[in-house]
């Protein structure tokens, strides 16, 4: 078993564990990483690996929020269990749009949009969107602070929730209990945007949550929960396609996949905890700036450096 290949897999797991949850596009990072760190495996296995490695990341969500997501918890009363089932209903509802649009278009999108220019443009466009949205939200909060009885422009912010120690978090939907079925579906519609590589699944749903009136904390947490059925489903679909097309792997490939998933799981635990703490004190502008810079780097590398250097 080649230790170098395992170290490469571990690094890919590290990148996946960080970028899957931060709204900075795991696809954009994987494309760059693949240029410099290439696993010595077949292309078919690599395509499957880059999707199935997400299982490690999503297990971190299940572990961190197990009690909140467990409708059978003995510590929950009848009302608590009912609320948990309602939450799962909203999660499933939010996943329907991506499933309806994504399943029939998945292969076509990969063939036509999985390239550096598309990823770079998506990184830049949604980076700008984060900055614009957070600037707008900051102005709305200033309006509420100065004129507590004022109704800011935008119906979703009619009754904003603001506290003195929230680091500026703002929105009329301050808890998951406040999240309506309509809003859950709306966020799910935004998730469809993530079918375009470089958009970022977490980025699209967080933007949707912010625009629909969620605080940063609620938008982030619901994004984590939406990922559970989406990522389990995507991984299962990729595995089925891999085996249907005659794909096989031995002990070496199994070890590579296992290491990647384990590292993605451990790193995701830290990344999710960090993000939930970060959004309580800061907005998403920093991620917007980072996306724009990364998008420019991707464009410069693939449209300028690669042709010039003949890579």
VENJO-V226764 format. One line per field, one symbol per residue. ss: DSSP state (a for helix, b for strand, c for the rest). phi: phi as a letter, one per 30 degrees, with the letter a starting at -180 (. if undefined). psi: psi as a letter, one per 20 degrees, with the letter a starting at -180 (. if undefined). A space follows every 50 residues. Layout:
ss->???
phi->???
psi->???
This chain:
ss->ccaaaaaaaaaaaaaaaaaccccccaaaaaaaaaaaccccccaaaaaaaa aacaaaaaaaaaaacaaaaccccccccaaaaaaaaaaaaaaaaaaaaaaa aaaaaaaaaaaaaccaaaaaaaaaaaaaaaaaaaaaaaaaaaaaaacccc ccccaaacccbcccccccccbcbccaaaccaaaaaaaaaaaaaaaccccc aaaaaaaaaaaccbcaaaaaaaaaaaaaaaaaaaaaaaaaaaaacccccc aaaaaaaaaaaaaaaaaaaaaaaaaaaaccccccaaaaaaaaaaaaaaaa aaaaaaaaacc
phi->.dddddddddddddddddddcddbiddedddddddcbcddbddddddded cdededddddddddceddccdceddcdedddddddddddddddddeeddd ddedcedddddccdbeedddddedddddddddddddddddddddddbecd cddjedcdbdcbbdccijdaldccbddddddddedddddddeddddejdi ddddddeddddcjddddddddddedddedddddddddddddddddidbac dddddddddeddddddddedddddddddddcbccdddddddddddddddd ddccdddddid
psi->pohghhhgggghhggghgihhqljohgghhgghhhhopqmrqhggghggi ghhhhgghhhghghkgghioijpiipaghghghghgghghggghigghgg ggghighgghhhimrgggggggggghghggggghgghghghhghggnhjq oqpohikhmqoprhkjjjqpqinirhhiorhghghghhhhhhhihopigo ghgghggggghjjqrhggggghgghhhfhghggggggggghghhjjqqqa hghhggggggggghgghhggggggghhgiiiqajhhhggggggggggggg ghigggggik.
